[in-house]
Structure formats: structure tokens, C-alpha cells
């Protein structure tokens, strides 16, 4: 994805966030529903993930509520394609039935293992020679995405999340999809 498309995607997500937060707050207040008497609580989500090259992995996310519609999330994951840690802002959209849909965006660190066959060598490899060596690189990576949380009980919920990552706004871009069970702390 070119830098132009990255900028366009970032502008689109920021525009959605800017319009979704006031709309979500207004719809919740305008619907005649009293505000929830229970304050939002910290949630923890251990998850299983699938990466862009179908690489399996797992991790955990801890979500800290800021307001009724905004949360801050810290996440760490490890897969066979990359290790990631990030901090993201989650923007809750108006509920759809029992499901809570959110937009996410943030930044963090991504460590990749890149097979050397994708790297440029000063001289081509001799014919028939293969290499299994990998180069590791650690870079700042932005992420944007969305997800859904569906309550199962008062304390547990199912969560699915999709994030697109772009370290340093250059190739290789990557994505990660996860699903897990969210546990609400302090209830």
C-alpha cells in the first residue's frame, strides 16, 4: 500500500472517529435512556490470533475505560510472523442489539522476522542455493481496525477484532485478526 493510500485510510478512520463519538453520545442521551448506573470497568481479553500469512499466535489486551464511549487499550501479542505491543484508542459506536461495535487506532512496536529471500542482496544468490536465514527488525507500527464485543454473561463477553498494521508506513504491511473471551474485572 502506498503512502497516499495510508494517508487516505488514516483520514477516513479519523473522520469516522470524529463523527462517531458525538453521534454515539447524542443517540444514547437522546433516546431517553438514563445513563448507566454502573461505571465502565477494566476488561482483560486473552485471545488467539491469525496473522496476514495465516500465522497463528496469541496474546492479551487490557482495556481501560476513559468515558462511556472511549477506552484506552494496551495489547501484547506473539505470533509466528511477528511480535507486537501497542496502545490504542477504542471508540464505541452505538450498540447494535447486544453487540458493541468499536473502531480502533493506535501505535506501538512490531518485531518481524523477514525471510531473506525478500531482501535485496548486492549480488544474486548462486543458482539453486537457498537460504533459511531470517532478518529480524523492530519498528514503530501504526494500527487501525474495528471489532465487536457480545456479552455472554454479566462478567464475560466474546470479542472479535481486526487490525491492520503498517510499520514505518512501508512494506511489509500486515494484519491480524483475533477472537477471545473478555473478562470484566471488579464486578
C-alpha positions in Angstrom: 0.0 0.0 0.0 1.4 3.4 -1.0 1.9 6.3 1.4 -1.0 8.0 -0.3 -3.4 5.1 0.5 -2.1 5.0 4.1 -2.9 8.7 4.5 -6.3 8.3 2.9 -7.1 5.3 5.3 -5.9 7.3 8.3 -8.0 10.3 7.3 -11.0 8.1 6.8 -10.7 6.4 10.2 -10.1 9.7 12.0 -13.2 11.2 10.3 -15.3 8.2 11.4 -14.0 8.6 14.9 -14.7 12.4 15.0 -18.3 11.8 13.7 -19.0 8.6 15.6 -18.2 9.8 19.2 -20.6 12.8 19.2 -23.2 10.8 17.4 -22.9 7.9 19.8 -23.2 10.2 22.8 -26.1 12.1 21.4 -28.0 8.9 20.4 -27.5 7.5 23.9 -28.7 10.7 25.6 -31.4 11.4 23.1 -33.0 8.0 23.3 -34.5 8.8 26.7 -32.4 6.1 28.3 -31.0 7.0 31.7 -27.2 6.8 31.9 -25.9 3.5 33.1 -25.6 3.5 36.9 -22.6 1.2 36.8 -19.3 2.9 35.7 -17.3 1.2 33.0 -14.8 -1.3 34.3 -11.4 -2.6 33.3 -11.5 -5.6 30.9 -9.0 -8.2 30.1 -9.1 -10.3 26.9 -6.8 -13.2 26.3 -7.0 -14.1 22.6 -6.0 -16.4 19.8 -4.9 -14.6 16.6 -4.3 -15.3 12.9 -1.8 -13.1 11.0 -1.5 -12.0 7.5 0.4 -15.0 6.3 -2.0 -17.3 8.2 0.5 -17.4 11.1 -1.1 -18.4 14.4 -0.5 -16.6 17.6 -2.0 -15.3 20.8 -1.8 -12.5 23.3 -3.7 -10.4 25.7 -5.4 -7.0 25.7 -6.3 -4.9 28.7 -8.9 -2.2 28.1 -9.1 0.8 30.5 -12.4 2.8 30.1 -12.0 6.6 29.8 -15.5 7.6 29.2 -18.6 5.7 28.3 -17.6 5.6 24.6 -13.8 5.9 24.7 -11.3 3.4 26.1 -7.6 3.0 26.1 -6.2 -0.4 25.3 -2.8 -1.9 25.9 -2.1 -5.1 23.9 0.8 -7.6 23.5 0.8 -10.5 21.1 3.2 -13.1 19.8 2.7 -15.0 16.6 4.9 -17.0 14.3 5.1 -14.0 11.9 5.6 -11.0 14.4 5.6 -9.9 18.0 3.6 -6.7 18.7 2.8 -4.4 21.5 0.7 -1.4 21.2 -1.5 1.2 22.8 -4.8 2.0 21.0 -7.8 4.2 21.5 -11.1 2.4 21.1 -14.2 4.4 20.1 -17.5 2.7 20.9 -20.2 3.1 18.3 -23.9 2.9 19.2 -24.9 -0.6 20.2 -26.4 -3.0 17.6 -28.7 -5.3 19.6 -26.5 -6.7 22.4 -23.3 -6.2 20.3 -21.0 -3.3 20.9 -19.0 -2.3 17.8 -15.9 -0.2 18.1 -13.3 1.5 15.9 -9.6 1.3 17.0 -6.4 3.1 16.2 -3.0 3.4 17.8 0.6 2.7 17.7 3.3 0.6 19.1 6.3 -1.7 18.3 6.3 -4.5 15.9 9.2 -7.1 15.6 9.2 -9.0 12.3 11.1 -12.0 11.1 11.6 -11.4 7.4 12.8 -14.3 5.2 16.0 -13.2 3.4 14.6 -14.2 0.1 12.5 -11.0 0.3 15.6 -8.8 0.9 17.7 -7.2 -1.8 21.2 -8.6 -2.0 24.2 -6.8 -3.6 24.7 -9.9 -5.7 22.2 -12.6 -6.6 22.4 -15.9 -4.9 24.0 -18.7 -6.9 21.6 -20.9 -8.9 19.9 -23.5 -6.8 21.2 -22.1 -3.5 18.5 -21.4 -0.9 18.8 -19.7 2.4 16.7 -20.2 5.5 18.2 -17.3 7.5 15.9 -14.6 8.7 16.5 -11.0 9.5 14.6 -9.5 12.4 13.6 -5.9 12.5 11.9 -3.9 15.2 9.9 -0.8 14.1 7.2 1.6 15.2 3.9 0.5 13.7 0.6 2.2 13.4 -2.6 0.2 13.6 -6.2 0.8 12.6 -9.2 -1.5 12.8 -12.5 -2.4 14.3 -14.1 -5.0 16.4 -17.2 -6.3 18.2 -17.9 -7.4 21.7 -21.0 -9.5 22.5 -21.9 -10.1 26.2 -22.3 -13.7 27.3 -22.9 -13.1 31.0 -22.6 -10.1 33.2 -18.8 -10.7 33.5 -17.9 -12.5 30.3 -18.1 -11.4 26.7 -17.0 -12.7 23.3 -14.7 -10.3 21.4 -13.5 -10.3 17.8 -11.0 -7.8 16.5 -9.3 -7.0 13.2 -6.3 -4.7 12.9 -4.2 -3.5 10.0 -0.5 -2.7 10.9 2.0 -0.7 8.9 5.4 -0.4 10.3 7.0 2.9 9.4 4.4 3.4 6.6 6.3 1.0 4.2 6.2 -2.6 3.1 5.6 -5.1 4.5 2.2 -4.3 5.8 0.5 -6.8 8.0 -2.9 -7.6 9.6 -4.1 -9.6 12.5 -7.5 -10.9 13.4 -8.3 -12.3 16.8 -11.1 -13.7 18.9 -11.1 -14.2 22.6 -13.1 -14.1 25.8 -13.3 -10.8 27.7 -13.4 -10.8 31.5 -14.6 -7.7 33.3 -12.6 -7.0 36.4 -14.1 -5.7 39.7 -17.7 -6.8 39.4 
